[in-house]
Every structure is written in C-alpha cells, then in structure tokens.
Amino acid sequence: MELFEFLIMKYGYIAIVLILMGGIVGLPIPDEVLLTLIGYYTYLGKMSYFLAILSAFIGSAIGITISYFLGAKLGLPFLMKYGPRFHISHKKIEYTQQLFHKYGPVLLFIGYFIPGIRHITGYLSGISKYRLVKFALFAYTGAFTWVFIFIALGHELGNKWFIVEKYFLKFSIYLFIILLLVVLFLIIRYKTQPSSKNIEKK
C-alpha cells in the first residue's frame, strides 16, 4: 500500500488512472482501500475531488475495456491459463461464469463491489460476445458508481478512512447479495408493470 501512496503523491492523477487500470485487469491491488485513500486525500485538500473521481473512473473503464477485448480475442482458454497468475483461480472463474450466464448485465454493474469478481466480468463479456454498446452501458455506469461511492466514503470519513479496509472486505459478499436482490427486484417489477400502451387500450 505504501508503494501506491508514493506513486499517487508523486505522479498524481496519472498514477490513479494506471493503478486502477491494472487493478481491474487483474493485478493484486487493494482497489477499495486505494479509492478510499484517494477520497481521504481530497478531504485533506491534496487532490481535487472532481479530478480524483474522473481519473479513477477513466482507469477503471480502460481496465475493464482491455479485459473485454482480451476475452473477445483470446477466449476462455486464455483466462483459464493465465488467470491464476493474477490470483484469479479456476474456481472463481467457473463460479463467476455461472453467475454471468444467469445475470449478465446485472453482474457487470454490481460486480465491481466484489473483490475478484470485477476482475473477471470484463473477460466474460468479451468471451460471451456481448455487444460493445451493451457492455459499455453496464460496465461504465458500474465503474462510475463504484469509484464515486468509495472516494466519497474516504472524503466523508476523513481520518477514519482506513475502517473501510477492516469492514468492507469482511462483509463484501453480503453487500453483493443485497445489491443483487435489489437489482433483480427492480428488473422483475419493471417487467411485470403494464405498459402505458396497454393501459391506454383498456
């Protein structure tokens, strides 16, 4: 973590872009803790709140886009072969693949909040031949939401920013389940609502 702090203090927003890009592609980087630390720097006035969010979003978006094109070009064998080198185990790949087949776009959006899952969804989107527009819609909105929440947390927590490391990683799976249930509820509710055209006909 000290290395990332040094890089951000020395190279600023460029470092944020590159570190987040590497983290999403699969490098072992404590992304949530890093984002919260960046939020803390905005609290101290060392960084611009707007530019911090923008650079973190750009890095995350570039990272997951690289994953998408690698998945589309090289397929599942590439992920299975090289994933473990980046701490992406075969078990995690198979588990995420099952979730992806069921929930696809939903997982692209909320997968950022689950360590390990966000590193795979971009690859699976490419492997599944998702249309780039559809992929971008869910992946980029998810990236912005994730980045905004953790930088905002660091900003609001101030000197207590480090508690995110202590509690979030411990309870992340429960957050994932809650987010998944909420999104599924909204989808089901949307699909079961009568359309305005049907109401007019009646």
WOTA-V89871 format. One record per backbone hydrogen bond with DSSP energy under -1.0 kcal/mol. NH is the residue of the N-H (numbers start at 1). CO is the residue of the C=O. Records with the same first field share a line. If there is no record, write none. Layout:
NH = CO + CO
This chain:
5 = 1
6 = 2
7 = 3
8 = 4
9 = 5
10 = 6
11 = 7
12 = 8
14 = 11
16 = 12
17 = 13
18 = 14
19 = 15
20 = 16
21 = 17
22 = 18
23 = 19
24 = 20
25 = 21
26 = 22
27 = 22
29 = 27
31 = 29
34 = 30
35 = 31
36 = 32
37 = 33
38 = 34
39 = 35
40 = 36
41 = 37
42 = 38
43 = 39
44 = 40
46 = 41
52 = 48
53 = 49
54 = 50
55 = 51
56 = 52
57 = 53
58 = 54
59 = 55
60 = 56
61 = 57
62 = 58
63 = 59
64 = 60
65 = 61
66 = 62
67 = 63
68 = 64
69 = 65
70 = 66
71 = 67
72 = 68
73 = 69
74 = 70
75 = 71
79 = 75
80 = 76
81 = 77
82 = 78
83 = 79
86 = 83
87 = 84
88 = 83
93 = 89
94 = 90
95 = 91
96 = 92
97 = 93
98 = 94
99 = 95
100 = 96
101 = 97
102 = 98
103 = 99
104 = 100
106 = 103
108 = 104
109 = 105
110 = 106
111 = 107
113 = 110
114 = 111
117 = 114
118 = 114
120 = 117
121 = 117
124 = 120
125 = 121
126 = 122
127 = 123
128 = 124
129 = 126
130 = 125
135 = 131
136 = 132
137 = 133
138 = 134
139 = 135
140 = 136
141 = 137
142 = 138
143 = 139
144 = 140
145 = 141
146 = 142
147 = 143
148 = 144
149 = 145
150 = 146
151 = 147
152 = 148
153 = 149
154 = 150
155 = 151
156 = 152
157 = 153
158 = 154
160 = 157
161 = 158
163 = 160
164 = 161
166 = 162
167 = 163
168 = 164
171 = 167
175 = 171
176 = 172
177 = 173
178 = 174
179 = 175
180 = 176
181 = 177
182 = 178
183 = 179
184 = 180
185 = 181
186 = 182
187 = 183
188 = 184
189 = 185
190 = 186
191 = 187
192 = 188
199 = 195
200 = 196
201 = 197
202 = 198
